[in-house]
């Protein structure tokens, strides 16, 4: 058995254990809140609509991939992102602008010569990757069974 498979199995077990703890904690908290107050359908609709923009942004093609690469690499140039993703310049530029506007990504300009631009995650971007990865990993694992 290779080291990569062993690490993957260890990671899977860790993710599953931590996700169970987290899910149980969230469920217990929500059950407590729901017992103490009734949520109207109108309030529920508002809550869902409040999540819609974030969900739509993160579910768009390339956005999570960009965040994931920046998480693993700490910082990347535009060209490094472009090569890694095999994405065209216009699309990558548009995605980075959107992710910057929503405060997931930061653009850092380093004085030259040569002038260098690199992209890094903000705290919100980093936290989003940390929250999304176990979910995506877990969901992809379920597809294998």
C-alpha positions, -999 to +999 in steps of 0.1 A: +000+000+000+015+034-010+020+063+014-005+084-007-033+059-002-025+056+035-025+094+039-058+095+020-073+069+042-061+087+073-075+120+059-108+103+052-111+090+087-102+123+102-127+142+080-155+118+088-148+119+125-146+157+126-176+161+103-197+138+126-187+160+156-195+192+137-228+179+122-239+166+156-230+200+172-249+220+145-279+197+147-281+199+185-277+237+184-304+241+157-328+217+176-323+238+208-331+270+188-361+255+171-375+243+204-372+278+219-387+297+190-409+290+161-396+301+126-423+313+103-423+304+066-416+340+058-385+340+080-374+307+066-378+322+031-357+352+041-330+329+055-328+309+023-327+340+001-298+353+023-278+322+014-286+323-023-259+348-034-231+329-016-243+296-028-245+308-064-211+324-063-193+294-048-211+269-071-200+287-103-174+269-123-137+277-114-145+296-081-138+268-057-109+255-078-093+290-076-098+291-038-084+256-034-053+263-054-046+295-035-052+276-002-026+250-012+000+274-027-006+304-003-001+328-032-001+325-070+005+347-100-022+351-126-002+329-150+003+301-125-034+300-119-041+301-157-017+272-163-029+251-134-065+254-143-061+254-181-085+284-182-086+313-206-073+347-194-107+365-197-125+339-176-098+338-150-097+376-148-135+378-144-135+351-117-107+368-097-125+401-099-157+386-085-138+367-058-120+399-048-152+419-048-168+394-024-136+394-003-125+358-008-093+368-026-068+396-022-046+410-051-011+419-040+011+441-062+048+439-056+069+468-068+095+458-094+112+457-115+096+436-126+062+445-113+046+413-098+010+406-090+000+376-070-033+365-055-038+351-019-068+341+001-084+364+026-094+350+060-129+345+046-115+327+015-094+305+037-123+297+060-145+290+030-120+264+016-117+248+051-154+245+053-160+234+017-133+208+014-146+183+039-181+186+024-169+182-012-146+153-002-174+136+017-198+140-011-174+127-037-167+097-015-204+089-014-205+089-052-178+062-052-201+037-033 
